[in-house]
């Protein structure tokens, strides 16, 4: 069973105090037994600033239990599993507009501090259904997100309407969240989508969220779907279906970030999509329109 944070350091301090041993003594004994370790590292372990991880450190934990005459596993069982995150890239600005990047960062920091550093998207899929005039009427989003640093039971996303508006779409949770709500901020320039997850997720864990946005007639017409990423995402796909509307005269995908901007014409048909096996940081989208 996972132990509370700091349990390892608490057990180590109790063992040292009850045996009347100092860190200096432990340090000397370990070196004499052929287990070189820094005195600073032992101090970190005792104070709870760091915990052992990796093969050599865990071997030293076993030796510590012998030195302090502890039941095997007393210290080792107090260590939380080390999350396997793989390579975590640095956060990068997804938009070329510096003002827009600063705006997005400030809104996220205000509503869920640390979210950009603590969460990363692994997969993202969005499917739009166009209304009679070609505008996005419904948009389904399915995303997988990984926790990086601290446990969390919340997630946040942003939507940028084509023009500022206080009119917001209806949100329907399909899976993965106990509740979701949407709030327009900055005069409707940004819409904040917040989710309360079904449970608390620890670093290294992933969670999936699916939801549907249904746009009312009073919402400004949007003839595109796009998504921005501050880190590389493993897979992303966007799809648009024109079942109620005539097929647009033109459709194109666009990408920014990580090189020259890329715009690609797509053959106009009832269903179109763009997919990438690896993308970001940057912006990817689909847009369409009429020549009239």
C-alpha positions, 0 to 999 in steps of 0.5 A: 500500500502506498505510504504518505509523503514523508513516511520514509524520512520519518522512519529513518529519523525514528530509527536513528534516534532510537539507536542513538546513531548519527548520519556521520556514523551511517556515512562512515559505515556505508563507505567502509562497506563499499557503498559510497554515498554523499553526506548531503544525499543522506541529509536529504533523505533524512529531511524528506527533501528527496527519497531514494530511487534507482538501483544503487540507492535502493540497495543502500536502503537495504544496507541501512536497514541492516545497519540500524537493526531494522526488520527487512522492508521497514524503510523500503516499504515506505518508498512511494513508487517512482512514476515513469514519465519518460522524457518530459519536454520543456514548455514552449509557446504554441502561438506566434503572437506573444501577447496571446501566449501571455494571455493564455498563460495568465488565464491558466495560472489564475484558474489552476496554478501550475497546471501547465507544468503539472499536466501534459496531453498524451493524445487529443482527438476532436470531431466537429459536426457542422450546422446548416450554414457550415458553422461548428454546431457540435464538437466532441473532444477526447483527450488523454492527459498525464500528471507530472509533478503533484497529485491532482483531481482537476483539469483545465482547458481554454477555448478562444471564440472567433470574436469575444462573446459571453454566450457559451456552449452547453457542456456534456460530460461523456466520460472521465470527469465528475463535473465540468463547467465553462466560464467566459473571462476577459469580456468573453475573449477566452472561455475557460473549461474546467473539469473535476475528475473522478478521483485524484491522480498521482504523478505518472498516472494518466486520465482520459476525459471526453466531453461534448460542446453544443453551440447555441444559435447566438454563439458567433459562427466558427468555421474552424476547429483547432488545438494548441499544445505547449508540449509535444503530443503523441497523437492528434487528430481533427475531423469535421463532418458536413451532414447538415450543410453543403460541402464547403467550397474549400477546406484546408489544414494548417500547422504552426510551430517547430518550423515554417507554417504549413497550409495544405488544401484538402479535397472538399467532401462530407467528412475530412480530417487531419492526423499526426502521429506526433505534433507540437508544440504549436497549433494545428487546425482545420478551416473551411469556407465558401467562395461567395 
